[in-house]
């Protein structure tokens, strides 16, 4: 099953969801602004993305600029920051059992299909 971590208010996320819907019927939408990540689930997603927590941060968000820009945090601290501020997480992220892809541009998702 494919999971898409989705924010319905985001045009890139909506495009990612449409792409997933066109490629499979076996998917689950996770509205991560409503269904908060646990520390374990976010760590697992980061592992599937094969990246660092800071690489998930939307640096154009006002809260990033006011509270976090220019400061040094450990990976564990970034995970806590992202859990507390899920709006900072890039979207959409599409994952299968073993791998996850940030879906911008949506064609990047071809790797999962």
Residue, then its C-alpha position, 0 to 999 in steps of 0.5 A: x500500500x502507498x501512503x501519501x502525507x498530504x495537506x489538502x490546502x497545498x497545490x503541490x500536495x493536491x497534485x501529488x495526490x492526483x498523481x497517486x490516484x492515477x497510478x494506484x487504487x491501493x493508497x492511504x491519505x494521511x493528513x499529517x496536520x490532523x493526524x500528528x506524527x509520533x516520534x517513531x513514525x516520523x523517524x521511520x519516514x525519514x529513514x525511508x526518505x534516506x535524508x536528515x530531518x532538517x531536509x524536510x523543513x519548509x524554510x519559507x514558512x514564517x515560523x521557521x524564519x522567526x524561530x529556527x532560521x540560523x540556529x543549530x539543532x540535532x536530528x532529535x531536536x529537529x524531529x521534535x520541532x517537526x512533530x510540534x510544527x507539522x506545517x514545516x514538513x515538506x509535502x507531499x511525501x509518498x511512501x511504500x513499505x520500504x521507500x519514500x519520495x518527496x513528490x516535487x515535482x510529481x514525476x519524482x513519484x515514478x520511482x515508486x510506481 
